[in-house]
């Protein structure tokens, strides 16, 4: 028996849902990885600088502080890019889930929808980026204070 158009469409939506959901999780994980690797590099740099700070002259300290700023700025830029991709993937996932009827009341469960209505709105992008920005910014500030104040 040949599958109907509705069956093929449903199968395609299920496949797309899995693809978009994996993309959402992948972008979330990348934001965490960028944050943790960046924090590790900053902490290692702070330790290394603390052990050798006596050998740096004023001009070299300024160059180091600028380097920390450039490094953290590049991390924050990449986190922003990942958050933007995450938001687009999440929006696509919501559209697919809506097309599958997961938000329709009574379609899968009597008198209620399978997914809660609040899931139709993606979370604000800041929810994914603010903790990373604060954490990396705080470490960068501490590092720059160490460089310029030592």
Rosetta blueprint (number, residue, H / E / L):
1 X L
2 X L
3 X L
4 X L
5 X H
6 X H
7 X H
8 X H
9 X H
10 X H
11 X H
12 X H
13 X H
14 X H
15 X H
16 X H
17 X H
18 X H
19 X H
20 X H
21 X H
22 X H
23 X H
24 X H
25 X H
26 X H
27 X H
28 X H
29 X H
30 X H
31 X H
32 X H
33 X H
34 X H
35 X H
36 X H
37 X H
38 X H
39 X H
40 X H
41 X H
42 X H
43 X H
44 X H
45 X H
46 X H
47 X H
48 X H
49 X H
50 X H
51 X H
52 X H
53 X H
54 X H
55 X H
56 X L
57 X L
58 X H
59 X H
60 X H
61 X H
62 X H
63 X H
64 X H
65 X H
66 X H
67 X H
68 X H
69 X H
70 X H
71 X H
72 X H
73 X H
74 X H
75 X H
76 X H
77 X H
78 X H
79 X H
80 X H
81 X H
82 X H
83 X H
84 X H
85 X H
86 X H
87 X H
88 X H
89 X H
90 X H
91 X H
92 X H
93 X H
94 X H
95 X H
96 X H
97 X H
98 X H
99 X H
100 X L
101 X L
102 X L
103 X L
104 X L
105 X L
106 X L
107 X L
108 X L
109 X E
110 X L
111 X L
112 X E
113 X L
114 X L
115 X L
116 X L
117 X H
118 X H
119 X H
120 X H
121 X L
122 X L
123 X L
124 X L
125 X L
126 X H
127 X H
128 X H
129 X H
130 X H
131 X H
132 X H
133 X H
134 X H
135 X H
136 X H
137 X H
138 X H
139 X H
140 X H
141 X H
142 X H
143 X H
144 X H
145 X H
146 X H
147 X H
148 X H
149 X H
150 X L
